[in-house]
């Protein structure tokens, strides 16, 4: 699904990533890698495959689009010590990704994490666009993540919930990309503080991104 | 106490009783002991385990407790001699209340205390430090007690284990948990007697084997067959086409309550209860004392109501199954059952509560909530009179419960795996457990059981120097104890209005709600907002009438016998004594379509426009009961998918199956062909919402995810764990994981066995009648408002949406 935002073209992908055509940049948010292993202390041993699953999906997208740049919108890791928990293969895949031109915007979950010489930012400006983790009212043309938006709609008597992009003239919020990430339903009041005059909803389908109309 | 004055034979035990204080008390009340109560005492005297069955509640509890009472003179203070296990919290308090009367009035040397999830921390501590002589508790609290370090010491003086309402607990996950703990108890205290109390069981042998491992055991039947008087409510009002509300007959219900000193109205769901209660109060001109009772009422209030009922201060109580069990609720003279009874054994128990003190027949009135239910009520009436009780399905012990148990054992003291395995196998549901499955469950408890042993260094239970497993971190023990009550609560979720908890509602009601949907609850019309970790949050709706009809999610499917009777009724309706409106309905069905035949299968197809969407419906009147219909539905959905008919979802009731799809099915016979019917079913099952529901339960009960994180503060930025996400990941990366195996076993248990369905398909072969209609048929109307939907995998729905380019998809927001 191709959209116009700030006079540039952005491709919304059904895996939750976004591709900026003019800058050949792939943008993803909220990977929350190693979320599965973050509950060990509490005695919950969740299936530890979220990292490999998330990284493989990301790499597939990278192979498909061959971007010049990858922009992380924060919460790459679920916590600050997550990187040390990565398994060998996962570490390798992760390093492969980092070898590309990566812009790493810090999130609230991984704000103290540093990887070797990769520079991390609180927010990043490229052309007229601001990339941040959490949306800030004062930013015009901002692309952020953090809220894990999801939308619920009915189809012929059945209820469907899907992660979604939220877009208006000045702001885009990306859905969470990570395998174990849940979502915050867009009906929440939180979004009213970000989008003052309504927004467009694009839900993730199987092979497409679906536009969802708002019913008030 | 339910006793009367009557004659009994002379025997040895009589002397023992005659000299006891309790006998004087009985005489004072004008009561005497039943034959079977004496027989029970005799059997106990011979050191046997006993199973006492009785069609109604009469005197079972006393029979169970008599041995304890007679020995009480020898009891020492602060020693536990008898443990009485009852499935419901309210029942436990009821028993205590009833026992306290003779204990006080006879000055018996007995202390009694109740322990449930409601018991205060103070009382719980006291119970451990200074054990009562009789402890009344639930299976979960019993499991908890067994998980304490001093469990051996605590139970060392035990003489009697009494299991109440065995029929209710047998072949369920709670039964599994209880059974496992009884096996452990047998190890700690080999010489104690077990007494099980039950409603009439069809399979007595299994009932006995379920709890007793003694060679010497006996079944004692109470031959007190109470006379029953069951009728269907007489009303001039129109019985609704569909839905599950009895409000159309509210005046008739009220008039019946008025005629009786005290009555109970049983409903099947919380939602029905709310509506009925409200409606009764609206017309309560005679200012009757009407109360409502259910398991999730605030404890103080619930006990207050139970107290009032017991003392005869209430005229009527509206209740869900939370109230159906128990020994004595005072003098009830009328039982009203709203909605067709789904289980005959249960219904007989319920009816037996009325007039049980006097020699009048137990009276019950059935109130059908829609036209179809009328037929079900007639069938139920017949079954009740014929005492045609259903078979209880035997199920293997659940593996998620086993996982919870293994950890519980470790909490109590370090265990040796060989010995534990041997002990587990002595419990009936787990008697065929094989060592490799046990080891997989053990590994799961240790570290999640993943093939590459990812969490090996963090094992929850570890082998110590002696080679026994013990808990590696004490904090985990605390967490385990907090979560142990999850088995019972798993299908009720909280309803919150802002931050105020209004109550609990059945989970399957909520699963298909979207923002904007309105329903009736807690006395008002509420609007669904969202689902979060705590439960669902709602707000008060501006609408007067709810959009979503509150519905029944019958747990107990109609038996095949009852289903057959309903078809007979339908086919013979002209000769049967039924209200005119029912006959007219059936006549219309005959004119517009045909009546479902007693042999063969009627399938109707029609198209409907609903809110601008076309839906192609297929209705198959199989009359096989909900379990079988659910299985059929799943298979048919899969077949339609393969035939590219783009199915969306289906609902199954006891008598029919409704599927809707994008493309109309013209060759319906193909869907019900018995050749290769179940081909690919196993794989298909993996993708259904049915199995995901089971996985959710399995994930919580086994300890993979928790419902309550100790000390974890939940903010609106929910950090909840969606079990669906875990399920998908497990399917993709650990197909042979023990929890997936456990889930599949549970799902298969829910569905009927293949042979029954195969036989049905053979029976209808070449006997399928397809009616292609222009409109909805009269008989299908009740089905179309069913809310318990089984949909195809979300991906399949998305596929359909993606194909239809100009589909308008909408989400409700404010």
Interface residues (C-beta under 8 A of the other chain):
Chain A: X37 X40 X42 X43 X44 X45 X46 X47 X48 X49 X50 X52 X53 X87 X151 X152 X153 X154 X155 X156 X157 X158 X159 X160 X162 X179 X180 X182 X184 X185 X186 X187 X188 X190 X201 X203 X205 X206 X207 X208 X210 X211 X212 X213 X214 X215 X216
Chain B: X447 X448 X450 X454 X455 X458 X460 X473 X475 X476 X479 X511 X512 X513 X514 X515 X516 X529 X530 X531 X610 X613 X615 X648 X649 X660 X703 X704 X705 X706 X709 X716 X717 X718 X719 X720 X721 X722 X725 X726 X729 X730 X732 X733 X734 X737 X789 X791 X794 X795 X797 X798 X799 X800 X801 X802 X808 X809 X810 X811 X812 X813 X814
